[in-house]
Amino acid sequence: MYPLNRNRRLRTNEAIRSLVRETNISPQDFMFPMFITEGKGVKTEVPSMPGIYRQSIDGTVKEVKELWSLGIKAVNLYVKISDHLKDNTGKEAWNKDGLMQQAIKAIKDAVPEMVVMPDVALDPYSIYGHDGIIENGEILNDPTVDALTKMSISHARAGADFVAPSDMMDGRILAIRNGLEENGFHNVGIMSYSAKYASAFYGPFRDALDSAPKDTRVKIPKDKKTYQMDFSNRIEAIKEAIQDVEEGADIVMIKPGLCYLDIVREVKNVVNVPVAVYQVSGEYAMIKAASEKGWLDQDAVILEQLTAIKRAGASIISTYFAKEAAKLLG
Ligand code: PBG
């Protein structure tokens, strides 16, 4: 009998296709990254990210309410602070009245159920734009971990549900976990950016926060390759993720998304915690730019990419398309 299998039967119409669909995405899979700036009534579009804004806390809170009404249950927070608050220690990062701490409080007051995950890394606070403290041209690991621990405790005190270290220093998950426990924050979780690659796709994000490694009189590394991962590596990502789980991470994240879906699947197969993926700024910018030119069907591409990320093994996707996707799915 020919052909033995007619696979097209299961593709005959949308009803049967939806019945056999292996991967479904929904708004509760998404987290929305938000850029927060000082002031009141401030809302500036990020030039390389059309539709994404740097906003003061008032506007951010309004948007959080909108996100909640769209079914989005988590936000990732990033701040842009004034240059005069930056130094090489990052100490503004654990100022109890700092911009991040105020933002966390304001969001939790307005929408208490929203899962708030502030970014833990020194780059927005560093005069050099690096994720760590620098000495003699080197990013110091252990002093940076101490700073990140203080920062995490301060976020917890402000009301964060999770802290999300994105710095790639060694040993920081254990140090942060211990710091949180010692201060009574047993219920504050850690979403670790476990496999974060040194990627050119972060360009628009660094525009948004003005956080690119700076050209200064002091000699500093011009890229983040001594801490973020080499994009040629696969086994190393598995090692990073397993170590972070052993150190106490509740969720591990892979970043960026699309170019790293092989890594997502491999990590998913070896860890027993949820895997998150960050579809980063450059990925957003590419889709926006091509759509604006009429070269891609934006809505279709958004849903295809987010589904592919979930299919690869992500339980949670951090995406600048969260609102658009939620509307498309709604
Ligand atoms: C910094 C940080 C970066 C991103 C998230 N946290 C940039 C970097 O590592 O330089 C990038 C996110 C994006 O591109 O959307 N700790």
Residues whose N, C-alpha, C, O or C-beta is under 5 A from the ligand:
A	BS01	PBG	A121 D123 S166 F201 Y202 F205 V280 S281 G282
